Amino acid sequence: MATGVTMQDCTFRSKALGRKMPYRVYLPADLAAGQKLPVVYLLHGGGSDFRAWSNNSDVSEYARKGLILVMPEGDESYYMNEVEAPEKKFEDYITNDLLADVESRFPARKDRNGRAVIGISMGGFAAVKYALSRSELFCFIGALSPSIDVPFRHFTIRRLDQWWKFRTIFGPSGSQERPARDPSKLVLRADPKETPYMYLTAGEQEPLLGPIRRFAAQLRARGFAYEFHMKRGGHDWSEWDAQLPDCFAKLSETIQTDVH
């Protein structure tokens, strides 16, 4: 953890999930009286938990620059309200319950221009989905190796468990629920003038590079404010950590910081 930064682990009861959920926070050690800071929500990928960002990256150093960094637990939910498990309302938990708890507990900004979300893989998918369907909440999203294709991945026997999980989250293939959760469809309806700035990245050996490139082309064709970057590497923390400096540099140009 960077010097001049404090870390807190918090737990609160989510109304949307009906259970207690943990999250980790980095914030500057020294705060001026009455100061309100922008908040960046960091969403982990599949197969990990809310500790992933702090365990695998140097992200804490960005809290020294006047940001609150919030790392919530997302399970394997893709941070969505699950179609076939209606008790698992993970999107409502993030966009309603978590925001409210953070803003009541910490000196956090409560407006769109003071909020951002950055996610990796599964979390990157959610960041993009929120940008397109909940544009009123965030002014910037970062999606590092986003799993942009999950709503339209084809069934295979080899990945039966994954297919069943995606059906539970996104609904049966061909159902009306899938397009409402599919960024490649949402991008056709979202208003480019209202959507947050989108910062997309992928490694040159990224297995999801094709779908991410196609999504970036959709953004370009419709005139969204975005940028897309590639660096050497694959779908791993080495590549994601290398993308963070440029991602946070762009975030600092977008988010409003000096508000008391």
N, C-alpha and C positions, 0 to 999 in steps of 0.2 A: 504494500500500500504506500502511496506517495506521502511524503512529509507534508504537514500543513493540511491534512485531510483526516476526518473522523469517519468511522464506520459504525453503523447501527444495524442490528437485526431486529425486525419488527414482526409482529403477528396481529392479525385482526380477523374478525368474523365477516365473511362475505355473505351478503344477503342473497346474491345471485346463485351462489353455490351451496349455501346452507352449512358452511363449515369454516373453520379457521384456516387462513392462508398466510404463509410467511413471505417476507421480502427483505432484501438487503439494501442499505442506503449508504452512499458516499456523499459527504458534503464538506465545504470548507470549514476548517477549524475555527477561523476568526470571522465573525459576522458582525456587521455594523447594526446598531439598534434600529429596529424597524425595517431592515432590509428584506426585500422579497426577491428570491432567486428563481431563474428559469429551471424547469425540471426536464430531464431527459430520461425516458423510460427505456430500459435495455431488456429486450426479450431474448431469452435463451433458445437454443435449438432443441430438436428432438434427442432423446436419450440422455439428457442432462437435467439440471435443476437451476434454482435461482442463484446458486453459488458459482455457476459456470463463468460468468463474466469476470468476477473477482479472482477466481482460481486460474484462469487461462489467459488473461490479457492485462495490459498496463492501463486500463481505462480509468483507474482512480486518479491519475494525474490531471484529468480534465476537470475534476471537482475543484481543484485549486484555482481554476479560472472563473469561478463564480457560478458553478452549476451544481444542482442537486441531481445525483444519479440514482435512479430507483431500479432495482433488479427483482421483479416479481417471479413467483412460481407459476409455471404454465402447464405442468404435467406433459402429456402428449396430445394436447387439445388443439393445436394450431391456433389457440387463443380465439376460438370460435364458439358460438352457441351451437351445440351439437344437435343435428336434426333428429336422430333416432335415440338420443339420450337427453330429453328435455330438461332433466335436472342439472345438466352440465352446461351452464350458461357462462362460458369463459369470457366471451366478448363483453357481456354485461359486467362481469366481475372486474375486468381491466378498465373499461371505459367509464364505469359508474363508481363501483365500490372502491377500487384502488385509488383512483384520482381523488375521491372525497377523503379517504383516510390520509393520504400523503398531504393534502392541502390543509387538513385540520391539525396535523401533527408537526409539520415542518414549516419553515418560513418560505413557502412555495408560492410562486405566481399562480393565479387562478384563471388566466385568460389564454386564448389560443396562441397569441404571439409569445407566450412564455412557456410553451410546451412543445416537446419533440419526442419522437419514438424511433429507436434504432434496434433492428433485430437481425439475427443470423439464422440462415436456413429456415426452419419452421417459424422462428420469430420474424424473419425478414418477410415471409409470406404475410403474416399478420400485419406488419407495418404497412405493406402495400395495400392490403385489403382495407385497413382503417383509413388510409389516405383517400381511397376512392369512395368509401361509403360513410365515413365519419369525418368529413373534411373540416367540420366546425371545431374539432378538438385540438388539432396540432398544426403548427406552421411549417414543420420539417419532418420528413421521415428518411431514415437510412435503411437500406435493405442490402445486407451483405450475403451473397449467395442465396437469395430467396428461393424457397421451394415453390416457385410460381406456378408449376404445372400440376400440383397435387389434385385439384378438382377434376382434371381430365386424364389422369394416368389410367392406362388400360389394365384390365384384369389379367393376371397371370397366376398359374398354379404355384409357381416358385415364390410369389409374394402374396400368398393368400391372406396371411395375417394383416399385412399392410392394406390390402384391398378392403378387408372387412372393417378395419379401423377408419378408412376414408369414407366408406359407406355410412358408418355411424355418425361421423362428423358432418359430412357434406350432403348426405342423402343418396338414394339409389341413383345409379347412372341413368341419365335421361329425365330425371325428375325436375320439377320446377325449382326446387331448393338449390340445386347445383349452380345455376347461373348467378344466383344472388350472392354466392360465395366465391365466384371465379373471377380473378382480376382481369383475365383476357376478355370477359364479357362486361364487367363493371366499367372498364376503361372506355367502352363505347358509349356509356350513358353519363359518366361523370363530367362535370363542368371544369375544363382546364383552368378557368379563371378563379375558381374557388378551391381547387385542390392544393394541398401542401406541396412544397418543393420536394422532389423525390431524388434521392442520391442512391444509385444502384451500383453494385460492384460484383465482380466474379473473378475467379482465378482462371488462368489460361488453360489449365487442365481440369477445370470444373465440370463434373458430369451434367450439371444443369445449365451449362453455358448456352445451349441452343434455345431452350425456352426463355431464358432471361434476355437474350438478344432479341428474340421475336417480340417480347413484351416491350422492350426499349423502343423498337421500331413502331409499335402501336402508339407509344407516348409521343414520339416524334411526329408521326402522321397527324395526330390530333392537336398538336401544339401545346402540350403540357410543359411546365417548367421542371426540367429534370437534367441529370447528367448520368452517364454510364462509364465506369472505369474497369479496366482489367489489370491485374498484376500477375506475375508468375506464381504458380501454386494451384492447389486444388481446393477441396471442400474441407478445410481444416483451420485451426486457430492460427497457424503460422501465416496463412494468407489473410485471414480476417484482421489480425493484429496489425499487419502491414497496411491495411486500408484505413485504419482508424484515424491517423493524423490528418489526412486529406478530408475525410468525412467530417471530423469535428471542426476543421478549418472552415468548411462550407457552412456547417451549422452555425458557427459564430457570426457569419455574415448574415444569416437569416433570422436567428432568434434575437429577441430584444433582451439585453442584459442589464443595463444601468437604470433600473427602476427601483425607487425606494418607497 
